[in-house]
């Protein structure tokens, strides 16, 4: 089955364009006929630079806030915390700009088709006009670290095009050495879109600016015809074909480091690396991309009447009740495609929009939201056979742990390191807020568990790879640092339990006395994350054959953590006591962390708690934002309920044809996940959820088809990975397992 998104019209808006990327350069391709737009991004273009955003006042007032929480004076505690315990906003991810191609119109267009081949990472636009068939091919090559756009015609001398570059950042465009150049720099500040201020984008004078600088170059190699770079245009006339090449260099020097590199030297290196004949570069890209993509095959069945239709028509058909198993498999493979395209070794981790963002003030700053969204971006990396794509997260966390040690010391007087709910490319770790404290941030900011949750994918990478060198050198030091912080941070609650006493259940609130609050003594998620982290640290020590100064304290504290609690209504409690939810259908399901992604609660080992999770899920319902729907797929899969998983997948595929902010979930015409607005975690989480429906191994042994819906009667999968480094091939027919085979890592090698 062809792994392809395709359309019979050009994109009208960004949410209809098709994404290509190589981890460093991203482009949204609109597929116009006589005017083509590629919306460009580069992974290191962020506002600001490493700044000390820690708040020394925090430590002074922490115990007072905790005492108020313990006394039940939550309103006073929240007001004091908002005033004294927060830091500043993170920085924001920024667009590079647009590459525009203009061609002279040559009559009525027919036979139009634009498509994205997921297997090769190649986007094509084809149409006929004036008796000439035009083909435009776009791909972002990881080996060449460049973006290529090729325009061809099936008659000689028919390619004439004018290329231009524009950027919303402070920049200039000029011609040099036969190329079009774009040089510029990033602002010192890009305030969040939800923060109302007179000057949200602030630049320093160029001579003193410390921000990321960038240099881009667009070249053209024509076959026949002539090329001219002049002013702000690069023109090709009368060619048989032309290949445009875009390279970018920036002054970025690493996560958490001052961006004082030589962007022009980096550009020169990129230009040299991307030299060569088009066909060689094209096939090198396909070889690289397909080697990753082809590791996993998935066939869930077919609906031939729909599979020949456009992707948008298929979305609409599913929303009207049609069953399209091929589209479900396409959604799965699209998640893998997007991770390959946005997160590669040497790049920044995938952010809230992956690598694709057109806004100067992106939704939620397009940052790293680490109370689920960043972690969800990487849920599929191990199971879906893309462990290399998680390397950027691992490398970024080394910087996060280093900077988080300062936050732990300054904010809490604690050892180890800590991070809260937001971060950025500079490894921000303090709780966010605005300096004037005009925004009341209690719903999300006072949550020091981001570091604990981020250690979960670190440990999972070891469970899949069994790489002791990685565990010893990269994962365990970070995990141990996070554990040391929580050992110092936990405090007695008066009932012999050790609790956080200053935290929240992310972004959710409860009602008490007619008012809504966020702070709680011991949110269920806190205990689950800390318990999992401590148990994983002990498992890491056993794997490494060591004990250290954390071993005995962790063992002791594990005996004093609060247990999971079930309310009178049979649901798992979200806070330390039964409390009325301010939003019963809230998008976050934080108290179910122990079910997924952790494996602390399973139907086999803790059936009563699993049933409490089930009732909690039913209470939250089957609606939600894109990423919330994806999390629910994963949770229902762990409970073995495939019909509920499929119901959510179908909801995830509901077409959304507006970019306005809401909480409706669904997919845009280009299959990108809608919060709305666009957030890529819905795509990544849905892929992880489909994998979880088909095979699980979190309990130490593989389980095939644990959550298979009845309508997925027959199918085949190959290449999903199991913990321990193995991969699996499964065939089923009539809803029953027909065969399955496990291949070890050694056999694959």
C-alpha positions in Angstrom: 0.0 0.0 0.0 1.3 3.4 -1.0 2.2 5.6 2.1 1.0 8.9 0.7 -1.0 12.0 1.4 -2.4 13.6 -1.7 -4.7 16.4 -2.8 -6.2 17.8 -6.0 -5.9 21.5 -5.1 -3.1 23.7 -3.8 -3.0 24.6 -0.1 -4.9 27.7 0.7 -3.6 28.1 4.2 -0.7 26.8 6.3 -2.8 24.0 7.8 -3.3 22.5 4.4 0.4 22.7 3.3 2.6 19.5 3.4 5.6 19.2 5.8 9.1 18.2 4.9 12.1 18.4 7.2 15.6 17.0 8.1 15.6 17.8 11.8 17.3 21.1 11.1 15.4 22.7 8.2 11.6 22.4 8.0 9.3 23.6 5.2 5.6 23.6 4.7 5.0 23.3 1.0 1.8 24.9 -0.4 1.9 23.3 -3.9 0.8 26.4 -5.8 0.8 26.3 -9.6 2.3 29.6 -10.9 3.1 30.9 -7.4 4.7 28.5 -4.9 5.3 29.2 -1.2 7.5 27.2 1.2 7.1 28.4 4.8 10.6 27.8 6.3 11.9 27.0 9.7 15.4 26.3 11.2 15.5 24.3 14.5 17.8 26.7 16.4 16.0 30.0 15.7 14.7 30.9 19.1 14.3 34.3 20.9 16.7 35.2 23.6 19.8 33.3 24.9 20.6 31.6 28.2 19.4 34.0 31.0 19.3 33.6 34.7 15.5 33.5 35.3 15.7 31.9 38.7 14.0 33.7 41.6 16.0 34.0 44.8 12.9 35.1 46.7 11.3 31.7 46.2 13.4 29.9 48.8 12.5 32.6 51.4 8.8 32.1 51.0 8.6 28.3 50.2 8.0 27.1 53.7 5.3 29.7 54.4 3.5 28.6 51.3 3.8 25.0 52.3 2.4 25.7 55.7 -0.6 27.5 54.2 -1.2 24.5 51.9 -1.0 22.1 54.9 -3.4 24.3 56.9 -5.9 24.2 54.0 -5.5 28.0 53.3 -5.1 27.3 49.6 -6.2 30.7 48.4 -3.6 32.5 50.5 -1.0 30.0 49.5 -1.6 30.5 45.8 -1.5 34.3 46.1 1.8 34.2 47.9 3.2 31.6 45.5 2.2 33.6 42.5 3.9 36.7 44.0 7.1 35.2 45.2 7.8 31.7 43.9 7.8 32.0 40.1 10.4 33.0 37.5 9.9 34.4 34.0 8.5 33.2 30.7 10.5 30.8 28.4 11.8 32.0 25.1 9.9 31.2 21.9 10.6 29.3 18.7 10.6 31.5 15.6 10.1 31.1 11.8 12.9 31.6 9.3 10.6 33.0 6.6 9.3 32.1 3.2 10.8 30.9 -0.1 8.6 32.0 -2.9 8.7 30.8 -6.6 6.9 32.8 -9.2 6.4 31.3 -12.7 4.7 33.1 -15.7 1.1 31.8 -16.2 0.8 29.7 -19.4 -2.9 28.9 -19.7 -5.5 26.9 -17.9 -4.3 24.2 -15.4 -5.4 20.6 -15.6 -4.3 17.3 -14.1 -3.3 18.9 -10.8 -1.9 16.7 -8.1 0.2 17.4 -5.0 1.4 14.6 -2.8 3.7 13.7 0.1 5.4 10.3 0.0 5.9 9.3 3.6 8.4 6.5 2.8 10.8 8.8 0.9 10.2 12.2 2.5 9.6 13.7 -1.0 6.8 16.2 -1.8 5.7 16.5 -5.4 3.4 18.9 -7.3 2.3 18.1 -10.9 0.1 19.9 -13.3 -0.4 20.6 -17.0 -0.8 23.9 -18.7 -0.2 25.1 -22.3 0.5 21.6 -23.4 3.4 21.3 -20.9 3.5 18.9 -17.9 5.3 20.6 -14.9 6.7 18.7 -12.0 8.0 20.3 -8.8 9.9 18.1 -6.3 10.7 19.2 -2.7 12.7 17.4 0.0 14.9 18.3 3.0 18.0 16.1 3.0 19.6 15.1 6.3 22.9 13.9 4.6 23.2 17.1 2.7 21.7 19.3 5.5 19.9 21.3 2.8 16.4 21.9 1.3 16.0 21.2 -2.4 13.3 22.3 -4.8 13.5 21.0 -8.4 11.2 22.3 -11.2 11.0 20.3 -14.4 9.0 20.5 -17.6 8.4 17.7 -20.2 9.3 20.1 -23.0 12.7 21.9 -23.4 13.1 25.5 -22.4 9.8 25.8 -20.6 11.0 26.5 -17.0 11.2 30.1 -16.1 10.9 31.1 -12.4 11.8 33.9 -10.1 12.7 33.0 -6.5 12.7 35.3 -3.5 13.3 35.0 0.2 11.5 36.9 3.0 11.8 36.8 6.8 9.6 38.3 9.5 12.8 38.5 11.6 15.2 41.4 11.5 17.1 40.6 8.3 18.3 41.7 4.9 18.1 40.0 1.5 20.8 40.5 -1.2 22.6 38.8 -4.1 26.2 37.6 -3.8 28.3 35.1 -5.7 25.4 34.1 -7.9 23.2 33.2 -4.9 20.4 34.9 -3.0 21.4 35.6 0.6 19.3 36.1 3.8 21.1 37.3 6.9 19.5 38.3 10.2 19.1 37.8 13.9 16.5 36.8 16.5 14.8 39.1 19.0 15.9 39.3 22.6 12.3 38.6 23.7 9.2 37.1 22.2 6.5 37.3 24.8 3.9 34.5 24.8 0.8 35.2 22.8 -1.4 35.1 25.9 0.6 37.8 27.6 -0.8 41.2 26.7 1.9 43.9 26.4 2.7 46.9 24.2 6.0 45.5 22.8 5.9 41.7 22.6 8.9 41.4 20.2 12.0 43.2 21.4 15.3 43.4 19.6 18.6 44.7 21.0 20.7 47.0 18.8 22.6 44.8 16.3 26.0 45.8 17.6 25.2 44.5 21.2 22.7 41.8 20.5 23.5 38.4 22.0 20.8 36.4 20.2 21.0 33.7 17.5 22.2 35.1 14.1 21.5 33.3 10.9 22.7 33.2 7.3 20.8 31.5 4.5 21.7 31.1 0.9 19.6 30.1 -2.1 21.3 28.9 -5.2 20.0 27.6 -8.5 21.5 25.1 -10.9 19.8 25.2 -14.3 19.8 22.6 -17.1 19.8 24.9 -20.1 18.7 28.5 -19.9 20.2 31.2 -17.7 20.5 32.0 -14.0 20.8 35.5 -12.6 21.0 36.7 -9.0 20.3 40.4 -8.7 18.9 42.6 -6.0 16.4 40.5 -4.0 15.6 38.0 -6.7 17.1 34.8 -8.2 15.8 34.3 -11.7 15.9 31.3 -14.1 14.9 31.7 -17.7 14.3 29.2 -20.5 15.6 26.1 -18.7 14.7 22.5 -19.2 14.9 22.0 -15.4 16.3 23.9 -12.4 17.3 22.7 -8.9 17.1 25.3 -6.1 19.1 24.6 -3.0 18.6 26.3 0.4 21.3 26.1 3.1 21.2 27.8 6.5 23.9 28.4 9.2 23.3 29.9 12.6 25.4 31.0 15.6 23.8 28.4 17.9 26.5 26.7 19.9 24.5 24.2 22.0 21.7 23.8 24.5 22.0 26.2 27.3 25.1 27.9 25.8 25.6 31.4 24.5 25.0 31.5 20.7 28.3 33.1 19.7 29.2 30.8 16.8 30.1 31.9 13.3 26.9 31.6 11.2 28.6 32.4 8.0 31.2 29.7 8.4 28.4 27.2 9.2 26.7 28.3 6.0 29.8 27.7 4.0 30.1 24.2 5.5 26.5 23.5 4.6 27.0 24.7 1.1 30.1 22.5 0.6 28.3 19.5 2.1 25.4 19.9 -0.3 27.3 20.2 -3.5 26.8 17.6 -6.2 24.6 16.4 -9.0 20.9 16.4 -8.3 20.3 12.7 -8.9 23.0 11.7 -6.4 21.6 14.1 -3.7 18.1 12.9 -4.4 18.9 9.2 -4.0 21.2 9.8 -1.0 18.2 11.5 0.7 15.8 8.7 -0.2 18.3 6.0 1.0 18.7 7.8 4.3 15.0 8.5 4.9 13.5 5.2 3.8 16.1 3.3 5.9 14.4 4.6 8.9 10.8 4.6 7.6 10.9 1.1 6.3 11.7 -0.5 9.6 8.0 -0.8 10.4 5.2 -2.0 8.1 1.5 -1.9 9.2 -1.5 -3.2 7.3 -4.9 -2.9 9.1 -7.0 -3.8 6.2 -8.4 -1.8 3.2 -11.5 0.0 2.0 -10.8 0.2 -1.8 -13.6 2.7 -2.4 -11.8 5.3 -0.2 -8.2 4.6 -0.8 -8.2 6.2 -4.2 -9.7 9.4 -2.8 -7.8 12.5 -1.7 -6.7 12.6 2.0 -9.2 15.3 2.8 -12.0 13.3 1.2 -11.0 10.3 3.3 -11.1 12.5 6.5 -14.5 13.7 5.7 -15.7 10.2 4.9 -14.6 8.9 8.3 -16.3 11.8 10.0 -19.5 10.7 8.3 -19.2 7.2 9.5 -17.1 5.3 7.0 -14.5 2.8 8.1 -11.1 3.4 6.5 -8.5 1.1 8.1 -5.9 2.3 5.6 -6.3 5.8 6.9 -5.7 4.6 10.5 -2.5 3.0 9.3 -1.6 6.2 7.4 -2.1 8.2 10.6 0.3 5.8 12.4 3.0 6.1 9.7 2.5 9.8 9.5 3.5 10.1 13.2 6.7 8.2 12.4 7.3 10.4 9.3 7.0 13.5 11.3 9.4 12.3 14.0 12.0 11.4 11.3 11.5 14.8 9.8 11.7 16.9 12.9 14.1 15.1 15.3 17.4 13.7 14.1 20.8 13.3 15.7 22.4 16.7 16.0 19.2 18.7 15.9 17.1 20.3 18.6 14.3 18.1 20.0 10.9 18.3 18.4 9.0 21.2 20.1 5.2 21.8 20.3 5.0 22.2 16.6 7.8 19.7 15.8 9.9 22.0 13.6 7.1 23.7 11.6 5.9 27.1 12.9 4.9 30.2 10.9 4.3 32.6 13.8 6.5 35.2 15.5 4.4 34.6 18.6 3.6 30.9 18.3 0.8 29.3 20.3 2.4 28.5 23.7 5.6 29.9 22.3 6.1 26.6 20.4 8.3 25.7 23.4 9.0 22.5 25.3 6.0 21.9 27.5 7.2 19.2 29.8 4.0 18.4 31.8 3.2 16.0 29.0 3.7 17.4 25.5 7.4 17.0 25.0 7.4 13.6 26.5 4.5 12.6 24.3 6.5 13.7 21.3 8.9 10.7 22.0 6.4 8.0 23.1 6.7 6.4 19.7 10.5 6.6 19.3 11.3 3.3 21.0 8.3 1.1 20.1 8.1 2.4 16.5 11.8 1.7 15.8 13.1 5.2 15.7 15.5 5.3 18.7 18.0 7.6 16.9 15.3 10.2 16.7 15.2 10.4 20.5 18.9 11.4 20.7 18.1 15.2 20.6 16.0 14.8 23.7 18.7 12.9 25.5 21.3 15.5 24.6 19.0 18.4 25.6 18.4 16.8 28.9 22.1 16.9 29.8 21.9 20.7 29.6 18.6 20.8 31.4 20.0 18.9 34.3 23.0 21.2 34.5 20.8 24.4 34.6 18.2 22.7 36.7 20.8 22.2 39.5 20.9 26.0 39.9 17.1 26.1 40.1 17.0 23.4 42.7 19.5 25.3 44.8 18.1 28.8 44.4 14.4 28.0 44.5 14.4 25.1 47.0 17.8 24.8 48.7 17.9 21.3 47.4 20.5 19.0 45.8 20.1 17.5 42.4 18.2 19.2 39.6 14.6 20.2 38.9 12.6 21.5 36.0 9.0 22.7 35.9 6.3 22.7 33.2 8.0 24.8 30.5 11.4 24.9 28.9 13.1 26.1 25.7 16.3 25.5 23.7 18.3 27.4 26.4 17.3 24.7 28.9 15.0 26.9 31.1 14.2 25.2 34.3 12.5 27.7 36.7 8.7 27.9 37.1 7.4 30.3 34.5 5.6 33.6 35.2 5.8 37.2 34.2 8.0 39.6 36.2 5.0 42.0 36.9 2.9 39.0 38.1 0.0 40.2 36.2 -0.8 36.7 35.0 -2.1 34.3 37.7 0.0 31.2 36.9 -1.1 28.7 39.6 -2.7 26.4 37.1 0.6 25.3 35.5 3.7 27.0 36.9 4.2 25.5 40.5 4.9 22.0 39.3 8.4 20.7 40.1 7.9 17.3 38.5 9.0 18.0 34.9 12.5 16.6 35.7 11.0 13.4 37.1 8.8 12.8 34.1 11.6 13.5 31.6 13.6 10.7 33.2 11.0 8.2 32.1 12.0 8.3 28.4 15.6 8.1 29.5 15.0 4.9 31.3 12.8 3.5 28.5 15.6 4.0 26.0 17.7 1.8 28.2 15.0 -0.8 28.6 14.7 -1.1 24.8 18.4 -0.9 24.0 20.1 -2.6 27.0 23.0 -0.2 26.4 24.9 -0.2 29.6 27.3 2.5 28.4 24.4 4.8 27.7 22.9 4.0 31.1 26.2 4.7 32.9 27.3 7.8 31.1 24.1 9.6 30.2 20.9 8.3 31.7 21.7 7.3 35.3 23.5 10.5 36.2 20.5 12.6 35.1 18.1 10.2 36.8 20.1 10.2 40.0 20.2 14.0 40.0 16.4 14.2 39.7 16.0 11.7 42.5 18.3 13.6 44.8 16.1 16.7 44.4 13.0 14.8 45.4 14.7 13.2 48.3 15.3 16.8 49.6 12.0 18.2 48.5 9.6 15.7 50.0 8.2 16.6 53.4 6.1 14.9 56.1 2.3 15.5 55.9 1.5 14.7 59.6 0.3 11.2 58.8 3.7 9.6 58.3 3.7 10.1 54.6 6.2 12.0 52.5 4.5 14.4 50.1 5.4 17.3 47.8 3.1 19.8 49.7 3.7 22.4 46.9 2.5 21.1 43.6 -0.5 20.8 41.3 -2.2 18.2 39.0 -1.0 19.9 35.8 -3.4 22.5 34.5 -6.4 21.1 36.3 -8.3 22.6 39.2 -10.6 21.5 42.0 -13.5 23.2 43.8 -13.6 23.8 47.5 -16.0 26.2 49.3 -17.3 27.4 46.0 -13.8 28.4 44.7 -11.4 26.8 42.3 -7.9 26.0 43.3 -4.8 24.3 42.0 -2.3 23.8 44.8 -2.5 20.5 46.7 -0.6 18.6 49.3 -0.1 15.5 47.3 -1.4 15.2 43.7 -1.6 11.6 42.6 0.7 12.3 39.6 3.5 13.5 41.9 3.5 10.3 43.8 3.4 8.2 40.6 6.3 10.0 39.0 8.5 9.9 42.1 7.7 6.3 42.8 8.5 5.4 39.2 11.7 7.4 39.2 12.9 5.9 42.5 12.2 2.4 41.3 13.9 3.0 38.0 17.0 4.4 39.8 17.2 1.2 41.9 16.8 -0.9 38.7 19.5 1.1 37.0 21.8 0.5 40.0 21.2 -3.2 39.8 21.9 -3.2 36.0 25.2 -1.3 36.6 26.1 -3.4 39.6 26.4 -0.4 41.9 25.1 1.1 45.1 25.6 4.8 46.0 24.5 7.4 48.5 21.0 7.4 47.1 20.3 3.7 47.4 19.3 3.5 51.1 17.4 6.8 51.2 15.4 5.9 48.1 14.5 2.5 49.6 13.4 4.2 52.8 11.3 6.9 51.1 9.6 4.4 48.8 8.0 3.0 52.0 6.5 6.4 52.9 5.1 7.6 49.7 1.3 7.8 49.7 -0.6 4.9 48.0 -2.9 5.3 45.1 -6.4 6.1 46.5 -9.8 5.3 45.1 -12.9 7.5 45.8 -16.3 6.4 46.8 -17.4 6.7 43.2 -14.8 4.1 42.2 -12.5 6.5 40.4 -8.8 7.0 41.1 -8.4 10.2 43.2 -6.5 13.0 41.4 -5.7 14.9 44.6 -4.8 13.9 48.1 -8.5 13.7 49.1 -11.8 13.5 47.3 -12.4 16.9 45.6 -14.9 18.2 43.1 -13.3 18.8 39.7 -13.7 22.3 38.3 -13.8 20.7 34.8 -15.0 17.1 34.9 -13.9 16.5 31.3 -10.5 18.2 31.6 -8.0 17.5 28.9 -5.2 16.4 31.3 -5.3 12.9 32.7 -2.4 13.4 35.1 -3.6 11.1 37.8 -3.5 8.2 35.3 0.2 8.5 34.8 0.7 5.2 36.7 -1.3 3.4 34.0 0.4 5.1 31.0 3.2 5.9 30.3 4.3 4.3 33.6 3.5 0.6 34.2 2.8 1.0 37.9 -0.9 0.0 37.4 -1.9 -2.9 35.2 -5.1 -4.9 34.9 -3.1 -8.1 35.6 -1.2 -6.9 38.7 -3.6 -4.3 40.2 -7.1 -5.0 38.8 -8.8 -2.8 41.4 -6.7 0.2 40.5 -7.0 -0.5 36.8 -10.8 -0.5 37.2 -10.5 2.8 39.0 -8.5 4.2 36.1 -11.2 2.9 33.7 -13.9 4.7 35.6 -11.8 7.8 35.6 -11.3 7.6 31.8 -15.1 7.2 31.3 -15.6 10.3 33.5 -13.3 12.3 31.3 -15.2 11.3 28.2 -14.2 10.8 24.6 -13.7 14.4 23.5 -10.6 16.6 24.0 -7.7 18.3 22.4 -5.6 16.4 19.9 -3.0 15.4 22.3 -5.6 14.5 25.0 -7.3 12.2 22.6 -3.9 10.6 21.9 -3.2 10.0 25.6 -6.6 8.4 26.0 -5.8 6.0 23.1 -2.7 4.9 25.0 -4.6 4.6 28.3 -7.4 2.5 26.8 -4.9 0.4 25.1 -3.2 -0.5 28.4 -6.7 -1.5 29.6 -7.1 -3.7 26.6 -10.2 -1.9 25.3 -9.7 -1.7 21.5 -13.2 -0.4 20.7 -12.6 2.7 22.9 -9.2 3.2 21.3 -10.8 3.1 17.8 -13.5 5.5 18.8 -10.8 8.0 19.8 -8.8 7.4 16.7 -11.8 8.2 14.6 -12.3 11.3 16.7 -8.7 12.2 16.2 -9.3 12.1 12.4 -12.3 14.5 12.5 -11.5 17.1 9.9 -10.7 20.6 11.3 -10.7 23.3 8.6 -9.9 26.3 10.7 -6.9 27.3 12.7 -8.8 29.1 15.5 -8.0 28.1 19.0 -10.4 25.8 20.7 -10.3 22.4 22.5 -12.0 20.2 19.9 -9.2 18.0 18.7 -9.2 16.5 15.2 -6.9 16.7 12.2 -6.2 19.5 9.7 -6.5 18.7 6.0 -2.8 17.9 6.0 -3.4 15.4 8.8 -1.4 17.4 11.3 -3.0 17.2 14.8 -5.3 20.0 15.9 -5.4 21.2 19.5 -6.6 23.4 17.9 -4.4 25.2 16.9 -1.7 22.8 15.5 0.3 20.8 18.0 2.3 17.9 16.8 2.0 15.8 20.0 -1.4 14.6 18.8 0.3 13.0 15.8 3.1 11.4 17.8 0.8 10.3 20.6 -1.7 8.7 18.2 1.1 6.7 16.6 2.3 5.5 20.0 -1.3 4.6 20.9 -1.8 2.5 17.8 1.4 0.7 18.5 0.3 0.0 22.1 -3.0 -1.5 20.7 -1.0 -4.0 18.7 1.8 -5.1 21.0 2.9 -4.4 24.6 5.9 -5.3 26.6 5.9 -3.0 29.6 5.4 -5.9 32.1 8.6 -7.7 30.9 7.0 -10.0 28.4 5.5 -9.4 25.0 1.7 -9.5 24.5 0.4 -9.5 20.9 -2.8 -7.7 19.9 -3.8 -6.6 23.5 -6.4 -4.1 22.3 -7.5 -5.1 18.8 -10.8 -3.6 17.7 -13.3 -6.0 16.1 -13.3 -4.2 12.8 -9.5 -4.7 12.4 -10.3 -8.3 11.4 -7.1 -9.1 9.5 -3.7 -7.5 9.3 0.0 -7.6 9.5 2.7 -5.7 11.3 6.5 -5.9 11.1 9.2 -4.1 13.0 7.6 -2.8 16.2 10.1 -3.0 19.0 9.9 -4.7 22.3 11.8 -3.9 25.5 15.0 -5.8 25.5 15.9 -4.8 22.0 13.7 -7.2 20.1 11.4 -6.6 17.2 8.2 -8.4 16.3 6.2 -9.6 13.3 2.5 -10.4 13.8 -0.2 -11.7 11.4 -3.8 -12.1 12.4 -7.0 -13.2 10.6 -10.6 -13.1 11.6 -9.7 -11.2 14.7 -7.4 -14.0 15.9 -3.7 -14.3 16.1 -2.3 -16.3 13.2 1.4 -16.1 13.7 4.0 -14.0 15.5 7.7 -14.0 15.5 10.2 -12.2 17.7 13.6 -11.2 16.3 16.4 -10.3 18.6 18.7 -7.3 18.1 21.6 -9.7 17.4 19.6 -11.5 14.7 18.6 -8.2 13.1 22.3 -7.1 13.0 
